[in-house]
Amino acid sequence: MGWHSPFFFGLAAWGGDAGAAGAAEGCRRGRLEQLQAIVERTVVSMGYELVELETAQNGLLRVFIDAPAGIRLEDCERVSRQLSHVLTVEDVDYRRLEVSSPGLDRPLKKAADFERFAGSEASVKLRRPLEGRRNFEGVLTVESDGRFGLELIDDANRSKQPARGRPAPAKAAAAGPARPARKLVFALDEIDRARLVPKVKF
């Protein structure tokens, strides 16, 4: 679901011709932080949550929003109109703006995201390898020490589940769903990125 606004957003003018790479990078980050603050303030004031903000080539700005009742086309249209007005007032030089819902594989970024979706299945990529790997999937938990957990699904147990469209063997049906084998516990600053695992109901 999403609505592609006819308004244009571009960040090309923000690149600048900095004398040093470090200064240019610092300037770019500062501008992005300002942009993030402007967009989040606007979206939140309208009763929505800013899930993620992305900048892409050719001055494209992607804004992903959410709400407890979900996001409809009308919500995307409303936010896009208001954002285009605010960005003009803030004198932001832009080319194209897109506003949409985060989708079934919604990214998880803030502590509130992990708390809200505790009990859901998610994929997590760590900043540093653990036991030779960085990517894990499991069920999200909230730990008593303020950190978060991922109840990992035993791969062997998962492989016993029948393929989609095939009847389950009698033994597999009796076994029930896959059970968590062990838990990965982490702090937010230890993960590179995290997303919900899409669950499509038929």
C-alpha positions as CSV (number, residue, x, y, z in Angstrom):
1,M,0.0,0.0,0.0
2,G,1.4,3.4,-0.8
3,W,0.8,6.6,-2.6
4,H,3.3,8.2,-4.9
5,S,3.0,12.0,-4.5
6,P,3.1,14.3,-7.5
7,F,5.3,16.6,-5.4
8,F,9.1,16.4,-5.9
9,F,11.7,16.0,-3.3
10,G,15.5,16.3,-3.8
11,L,18.5,16.4,-1.6
12,A,21.0,17.1,-4.3
13,A,21.6,20.7,-3.1
14,W,22.5,19.4,0.3
15,G,25.6,17.5,-0.9
16,G,27.8,20.6,-1.1
17,D,31.4,20.8,-2.1
18,A,33.1,20.3,1.3
19,G,36.8,20.5,1.4
20,A,37.3,17.3,3.4
21,A,35.4,14.0,3.2
22,G,35.0,14.0,7.0
23,A,33.4,17.5,7.0
24,A,31.1,16.6,4.1
25,E,30.0,13.4,5.9
26,G,29.3,15.3,9.1
27,C,27.3,18.0,7.2
28,R,25.3,15.3,5.4
29,R,24.4,13.5,8.7
30,G,23.5,16.8,10.3
31,R,21.1,17.6,7.4
32,L,19.6,14.1,7.6
33,E,19.0,14.5,11.3
34,Q,17.3,17.8,10.7
35,L,15.1,16.2,8.0
36,Q,14.3,13.3,10.3
37,A,13.2,15.7,13.0
38,I,11.0,17.8,10.6
39,V,9.3,14.7,9.1
40,E,8.8,12.9,12.5
41,R,7.3,16.1,14.1
42,T,4.9,16.5,11.3
43,V,3.8,12.8,11.1
44,V,3.4,12.5,14.9
45,S,1.3,15.7,15.1
46,M,-1.1,14.1,12.6
47,G,-1.6,11.0,14.8
48,Y,0.8,8.6,12.9
49,E,4.1,6.9,13.7
50,L,7.2,7.5,11.6
51,V,8.5,4.0,11.0
52,E,11.4,4.8,8.7
53,L,12.8,7.5,6.5
54,E,14.9,6.7,3.5
55,T,16.8,8.9,0.9
56,A,17.6,7.5,-2.5
57,Q,19.1,8.6,-5.7
58,N,17.7,11.4,-7.8
59,G,16.5,13.2,-4.7
60,L,13.9,10.6,-3.7
61,L,12.6,10.7,-0.1
62,R,10.6,7.6,1.1
63,V,8.5,8.0,4.3
64,F,7.0,4.9,5.9
65,I,4.1,5.5,8.4
66,D,2.0,3.3,10.6
67,A,-1.0,3.6,13.0
68,P,-2.7,1.1,15.4
69,A,-5.6,0.8,13.0
70,G,-3.3,0.3,10.0
71,I,-2.6,2.6,7.0
72,R,-5.0,3.2,4.2
73,L,-4.5,5.0,0.9
74,E,-6.2,8.1,2.3
75,D,-3.7,8.2,5.2
76,C,-0.8,8.3,2.7
77,E,-2.4,11.0,0.7
78,R,-3.1,13.1,3.7
79,V,0.5,12.8,5.1
80,S,2.0,13.5,1.7
81,R,0.0,16.7,1.2
82,Q,1.0,18.0,4.7
83,L,4.6,17.0,4.4
84,S,5.0,18.7,1.0
85,H,3.6,21.9,2.6
86,V,5.9,21.7,5.6
87,L,9.0,20.9,3.6
88,T,8.3,24.0,1.4
89,V,7.9,26.2,4.5
90,E,11.1,24.8,6.0
91,D,12.8,25.7,2.7
92,V,13.9,22.2,2.0
93,D,15.1,21.7,-1.6
94,Y,13.4,18.5,-2.8
95,R,12.4,16.6,-6.0
96,R,10.1,13.6,-5.2
97,L,8.3,12.3,-2.1
98,E,6.7,8.9,-1.5
99,V,4.6,8.0,1.5
100,S,3.5,4.4,2.2
101,S,2.8,1.8,4.9
102,P,5.8,-0.2,6.2
103,G,4.4,-3.5,4.8
104,L,4.3,-7.0,6.4
105,D,8.1,-7.0,6.8
106,R,8.0,-3.8,8.9
107,P,11.5,-2.7,10.2
108,L,12.0,-2.6,13.9
109,K,14.2,0.3,15.1
110,K,13.1,1.7,18.4
111,A,12.7,0.0,21.8
112,A,9.0,0.7,21.5
113,D,8.9,-1.4,18.3
114,F,10.4,-4.4,20.0
115,E,8.0,-4.0,22.9
116,R,5.0,-3.6,20.7
117,F,5.7,-6.7,18.6
118,A,6.9,-9.0,21.4
119,G,5.6,-12.5,20.6
120,S,5.9,-12.0,16.8
121,E,8.5,-13.7,14.6
122,A,11.3,-11.4,13.5
123,S,14.7,-11.6,11.7
124,V,17.7,-9.9,13.3
125,K,21.1,-9.1,11.9
126,L,23.8,-8.5,14.5
127,R,26.6,-5.9,14.0
128,R,29.2,-8.6,15.0
129,P,29.1,-12.3,14.3
130,L,27.9,-14.7,17.0
131,E,29.0,-18.3,16.6
132,G,30.1,-17.5,13.1
133,R,26.8,-15.9,11.9
134,R,25.0,-12.6,12.1
135,N,21.5,-13.4,10.9
136,F,18.9,-15.0,13.2
137,E,15.2,-15.6,13.1
138,G,12.9,-16.3,16.1
139,V,10.2,-15.0,18.3
140,L,10.7,-11.6,20.0
141,T,10.8,-11.3,23.8
142,V,11.3,-8.4,26.2
143,E,13.9,-9.2,28.9
144,S,13.7,-8.1,32.6
145,D,17.1,-6.3,32.3
146,G,15.8,-3.9,29.6
147,R,17.3,-5.9,26.7
148,F,15.4,-7.9,24.1
149,G,15.5,-11.6,23.2
150,L,14.9,-13.8,20.2
151,E,13.7,-17.3,20.9
152,L,15.4,-19.2,18.1
153,I,13.5,-21.9,16.3
154,D,15.3,-25.2,16.1
155,D,16.2,-25.7,12.4
156,A,15.7,-29.5,12.7
157,N,12.2,-29.0,14.2
158,R,11.4,-26.4,11.6
159,S,12.4,-28.8,8.8
160,K,9.8,-31.3,10.0
161,Q,6.9,-29.1,9.2
162,P,5.1,-30.1,6.0
163,A,5.6,-28.2,2.8
164,R,2.9,-25.7,2.0
165,G,0.0,-27.3,0.1
166,R,0.8,-30.9,1.3
167,P,-1.1,-32.7,4.0
168,A,0.8,-33.2,7.2
169,P,1.9,-36.8,8.0
170,A,0.3,-38.3,11.1
171,K,3.5,-38.1,13.2
172,A,4.2,-34.5,12.2
173,A,0.6,-33.5,13.0
174,A,1.0,-35.0,16.5
175,A,4.3,-33.2,17.1
176,G,2.7,-29.8,16.9
177,P,4.4,-26.5,16.0
178,A,8.2,-26.0,16.2
179,R,9.3,-25.2,19.7
180,P,11.9,-22.6,20.6
181,A,15.3,-24.2,21.1
182,R,17.4,-21.4,22.6
183,K,17.4,-17.7,23.1
184,L,19.5,-14.9,21.7
185,V,19.6,-11.8,24.0
186,F,20.7,-8.4,22.7
187,A,20.7,-4.7,23.2
188,L,19.6,-2.3,20.5
189,D,23.1,-1.1,19.8
190,E,24.2,-4.6,19.1
191,I,22.0,-5.1,16.1
192,D,22.5,-3.8,12.5
193,R,18.8,-4.2,11.5
194,A,15.7,-6.1,12.4
195,R,12.4,-6.8,10.6
196,L,9.2,-8.7,11.2
197,V,8.9,-12.0,9.3
198,P,5.9,-11.7,7.0
199,K,3.0,-14.0,7.9
200,V,0.4,-14.3,5.1
201,K,-2.9,-15.8,6.0
202,F,-4.9,-17.7,3.4
